[in-house]
Amino acid sequence: MESLRYAGLCLAFGLIAVWAGENMFWFIPPADLRPLDLALTVIAYSIASGVGLTLVILSGVQGLPAAFLGGAVMGYMAEGVIVGTIYNPLPFFWVWTPLAWHALISGGLVLGLGRAGKALGPARMALIWVALGVASAFWAQYWPSEAKGPLPAGEGLALYLMGFAGLVVLAHLGMDRLGHLPRPPNAVLMIAPGIAALVWVAQTVADLNPLRVLLPVVLALLWWVMRRLGQPGARVSLGAPVPVWQHALLLIAPGLAVLLAPQLWAQSWGTLSSNIVVALITCLLSVVWLGRLIWSAAKRP
């Protein structure tokens, strides 16, 4: 039973990661997007999320630090195993997007604060999703420069952003029923890390890029922080449940983005450098957050 709960959580986290890290990131749905492609993306992100989930369970780290650090592990799996963007020459890519998007937004915001609805209350949660929606509409102003066809609007954009957000709401409802992270046998916990390790080794053999050896070093640092801040063996809470309508407040974010982004595109301002603004802000916030966690871990006796 614990193994099934673990698998269900991997899928739930994978859905959150795809919506926050793919749909809301790329914003414009690909013209050739197929349901099979989307399903394969969810599976890949579920495995990447499973690596982060395993480390959180084993370390016993709790709360927002667990969401951020688990999201960081998922981010480095996504960008260092699923794709290879972090191995580009610039060290900037080791922060953007594994930390600045996957850890900060997917993990810390959509998962972490999304599970804090009981403590924050519906009014504050609504403000958080309003802020995310407005920020997403601003972020979207960069993408006309990357679009290979007409910009989407109306039902297509709403289905891509809001329809998938409905699955995120269902994922949160499922976590309400679980209450705590499961503790399946170690053999089950090692499945996702084992798959990721095998893929990384095969990729490394195929591409002898020396930067690839930095990935296990970064993961070891994250694991050290998690172990120092956590309580191995402790059950990790998934947060107190809230009413269905309060989870549904999440739909405010993609709703605002769908409403505002096309209106801003229509202003013919040209391509805004919103990507640079968002990258600078999120990189700074994520590095500061990780730095504070490392400092806290170093101070622990």
DRENLOZA-88160 format. One line per field, with one value per residue (C-alpha): residue number from 1; residue in three letters; x, y negated, z negated. Coordinates in steps of 0.02 Angstrom, whole numbers. Layout:
! DRENLOZA-88160
seq <- c(NUM	...)
type <- c(ALA	...)
X <- c(X	...)
Y <- c(Y	...)
Z <- c(Z	...)
! end
This chain:
! DRENLOZA-88160
seq <- c(1	2	3	4	5	6	7	8	9	10	11	12	13	14	15	16	17	18	19	20	21	22	23	24	25	26	27	28	29	30	31	32	33	34	35	36	37	38	39	40	41	42	43	44	45	46	47	48	49	50	51	52	53	54	55	56	57	58	59	60	61	62	63	64	65	66	67	68	69	70	71	72	73	74	75	76	77	78	79	80	81	82	83	84	85	86	87	88	89	90	91	92	93	94	95	96	97	98	99	100	101	102	103	104	105	106	107	108	109	110	111	112	113	114	115	116	117	118	119	120	121	122	123	124	125	126	127	128	129	130	131	132	133	134	135	136	137	138	139	140	141	142	143	144	145	146	147	148	149	150	151	152	153	154	155	156	157	158	159	160	161	162	163	164	165	166	167	168	169	170	171	172	173	174	175	176	177	178	179	180	181	182	183	184	185	186	187	188	189	190	191	192	193	194	195	196	197	198	199	200	201	202	203	204	205	206	207	208	209	210	211	212	213	214	215	216	217	218	219	220	221	222	223	224	225	226	227	228	229	230	231	232	233	234	235	236	237	238	239	240	241	242	243	244	245	246	247	248	249	250	251	252	253	254	255	256	257	258	259	260	261	262	263	264	265	266	267	268	269	270	271	272	273	274	275	276	277	278	279	280	281	282	283	284	285	286	287	288	289	290	291	292	293	294	295	296	297	298	299	300	301)
type <- c(MET	GLU	SER	LEU	ARG	TYR	ALA	GLY	LEU	CYS	LEU	ALA	PHE	GLY	LEU	ILE	ALA	VAL	TRP	ALA	GLY	GLU	ASN	MET	PHE	TRP	PHE	ILE	PRO	PRO	ALA	ASP	LEU	ARG	PRO	LEU	ASP	LEU	ALA	LEU	THR	VAL	ILE	ALA	TYR	SER	ILE	ALA	SER	GLY	VAL	GLY	LEU	THR	LEU	VAL	ILE	LEU	SER	GLY	VAL	GLN	GLY	LEU	PRO	ALA	ALA	PHE	LEU	GLY	GLY	ALA	VAL	MET	GLY	TYR	MET	ALA	GLU	GLY	VAL	ILE	VAL	GLY	THR	ILE	TYR	ASN	PRO	LEU	PRO	PHE	PHE	TRP	VAL	TRP	THR	PRO	LEU	ALA	TRP	HIS	ALA	LEU	ILE	SER	GLY	GLY	LEU	VAL	LEU	GLY	LEU	GLY	ARG	ALA	GLY	LYS	ALA	LEU	GLY	PRO	ALA	ARG	MET	ALA	LEU	ILE	TRP	VAL	ALA	LEU	GLY	VAL	ALA	SER	ALA	PHE	TRP	ALA	GLN	TYR	TRP	PRO	SER	GLU	ALA	LYS	GLY	PRO	LEU	PRO	ALA	GLY	GLU	GLY	LEU	ALA	LEU	TYR	LEU	MET	GLY	PHE	ALA	GLY	LEU	VAL	VAL	LEU	ALA	HIS	LEU	GLY	MET	ASP	ARG	LEU	GLY	HIS	LEU	PRO	ARG	PRO	PRO	ASN	ALA	VAL	LEU	MET	ILE	ALA	PRO	GLY	ILE	ALA	ALA	LEU	VAL	TRP	VAL	ALA	GLN	THR	VAL	ALA	ASP	LEU	ASN	PRO	LEU	ARG	VAL	LEU	LEU	PRO	VAL	VAL	LEU	ALA	LEU	LEU	TRP	TRP	VAL	MET	ARG	ARG	LEU	GLY	GLN	PRO	GLY	ALA	ARG	VAL	SER	LEU	GLY	ALA	PRO	VAL	PRO	VAL	TRP	GLN	HIS	ALA	LEU	LEU	LEU	ILE	ALA	PRO	GLY	LEU	ALA	VAL	LEU	LEU	ALA	PRO	GLN	LEU	TRP	ALA	GLN	SER	TRP	GLY	THR	LEU	SER	SER	ASN	ILE	VAL	VAL	ALA	LEU	ILE	THR	CYS	LEU	LEU	SER	VAL	VAL	TRP	LEU	GLY	ARG	LEU	ILE	TRP	SER	ALA	ALA	LYS	ARG	PRO)
X <- c(0	142	220	58	48	227	190	36	136	268	128	52	219	251	87	133	306	239	109	226	388	325	153	176	359	344	169	129	68	168	75	113	73	-3	-82	52	191	109	90	273	323	220	305	478	440	362	525	624	504	524	710	671	531	646	777	644	575	747	806	646	660	494	389	443	627	570	469	612	752	648	603	788	829	686	751	926	854	748	886	1032	956	795	881	1058	1040	1147	1299	1306	1467	1390	1372	1211	1117	1157	1040	920	809	842	842	760	608	591	645	576	415	368	429	425	274	153	188	252	138	0	6	6	-173	-233	-102	-112	-300	-399	-374	-184	-185	-292	-167	-24	-110	-155	28	80	-49	9	192	154	68	224	337	233	281	448	377	314	497	503	333	340	159	13	2	-132	-281	-451	-496	-330	-227	-355	-356	-166	-144	-307	-357	-193	-206	-362	-252	-141	-294	-335	-155	-174	-338	-252	-115	-250	-305	-128	-82	100	233	231	376	385	527	699	695	545	625	777	681	672	852	910	825	895	1071	1069	1010	1143	1281	1227	1221	1391	1469	1390	1442	1608	1574	1675	1537	1427	1524	1459	1283	1320	1419	1270	1152	1270	1266	1075	1070	1189	1078	923	1004	1067	898	793	758	791	649	524	360	350	183	95	4	-171	-314	-422	-591	-597	-642	-486	-374	-470	-408	-251	-351	-340	-158	-181	-349	-267	-123	-243	-341	-196	-60	-155	-211	-30	25	-103	-20	116	254	374	463	491	646	534	637	789	690	609	772	868	736	706	892	928	785	828	1014	977	853	976	1115	1012	971	1156	1199	1065	1126	1307	1256	1164	1263)
Y <- c(0	-120	-83	-131	-291	-331	-300	-409	-551	-537	-558	-704	-793	-754	-838	-992	-996	-983	-1120	-1240	-1195	-1161	-1236	-1395	-1409	-1390	-1468	-1447	-1270	-1183	-1171	-984	-941	-768	-684	-548	-679	-757	-588	-545	-715	-680	-509	-587	-722	-595	-497	-658	-705	-531	-563	-720	-632	-489	-608	-704	-544	-477	-643	-689	-873	-963	-1108	-1237	-1183	-1009	-1078	-1191	-1064	-923	-1038	-1076	-891	-869	-1021	-952	-785	-875	-988	-870	-701	-728	-868	-934	-1122	-1137	-1072	-1227	-1326	-1466	-1428	-1530	-1374	-1285	-1410	-1444	-1343	-1204	-1321	-1479	-1392	-1210	-1235	-1410	-1410	-1227	-1170	-1318	-1409	-1291	-1141	-1218	-1368	-1270	-1150	-1293	-1347	-1303	-1414	-1557	-1562	-1583	-1772	-1760	-1609	-1704	-1849	-1727	-1655	-1830	-1877	-1720	-1754	-1933	-1881	-1743	-1867	-1977	-1826	-1781	-1944	-1868	-1721	-1809	-1814	-1624	-1584	-1497	-1533	-1641	-1676	-1572	-1647	-1597	-1414	-1340	-1440	-1415	-1226	-1218	-1322	-1309	-1133	-1060	-1167	-1067	-913	-1008	-1044	-857	-819	-932	-848	-679	-742	-798	-617	-554	-677	-619	-558	-368	-259	-114	15	-50	53	-49	-213	-174	-142	-324	-368	-205	-247	-423	-360	-234	-365	-488	-359	-313	-496	-528	-384	-451	-631	-646	-823	-854	-967	-813	-761	-917	-846	-715	-848	-967	-826	-776	-955	-957	-789	-853	-1005	-895	-774	-916	-1004	-847	-710	-542	-422	-560	-565	-716	-806	-854	-996	-1009	-982	-1127	-1135	-1094	-1273	-1338	-1223	-1281	-1459	-1401	-1423	-1610	-1608	-1530	-1619	-1789	-1738	-1682	-1845	-1967	-1894	-1907	-2083	-2133	-2045	-2149	-2312	-2286	-2338	-2220	-2086	-2137	-2074	-2001	-1841	-1937	-2023	-1861	-1764	-1892	-1903	-1716	-1673	-1796	-1734	-1550	-1573	-1673	-1540	-1399	-1498	-1523	-1337	-1293	-1415	-1342	-1166	-1214	-1287	-1130	-1037)
Z <- c(0	-42	128	216	114	163	347	336	259	395	523	426	414	598	646	544	622	799	774	684	774	951	985	883	933	1122	1112	1297	1336	1473	1637	1649	1467	1453	1300	1310	1302	1150	1066	1095	1024	867	848	866	739	622	621	594	453	382	356	256	161	113	42	-55	-130	-178	-251	-343	-295	-319	-255	-128	-134	-83	63	121	102	174	318	342	355	479	576	592	647	778	843	817	866	964	1062	1052	1038	880	974	1083	1056	953	766	773	828	664	582	725	731	604	454	522	594	541	359	331	432	458	287	169	240	328	215	53	35	121	-27	-153	-119	-293	-375	-251	-228	-66	-50	-54	60	185	181	213	366	428	416	509	645	672	670	796	913	903	932	1086	1171	1218	1313	1471	1524	1512	1589	1757	1800	1748	1562	1475	1387	1323	1302	1358	1234	1096	1121	1120	961	865	916	854	697	656	643	521	413	417	366	213	169	177	61	-61	-76	-106	-243	-257	-138	-126	-179	-55	-57	-11	148	207	153	261	423	482	430	511	676	673	633	775	900	838	854	1030	1079	1002	1099	1259	1223	1131	1072	911	847	827	672	583	574	439	345	343	293	153	88	91	3	-132	-162	-171	-293	-404	-408	-418	-543	-460	-495	-536	-440	-325	-329	-169	-255	-323	-198	-142	-53	131	177	90	193	347	313	405	567	539	597	770	788	769	881	1018	1001	991	1103	1270	1224	1198	1358	1453	1398	1529	1411	1494	1396	1217	1126	993	995	932	794	735	745	644	507	492	500	359	251	276	242	84	25	58	-24	-181	-187	-168	-307	-420	-382	-420	-588	-644	-777)
! end
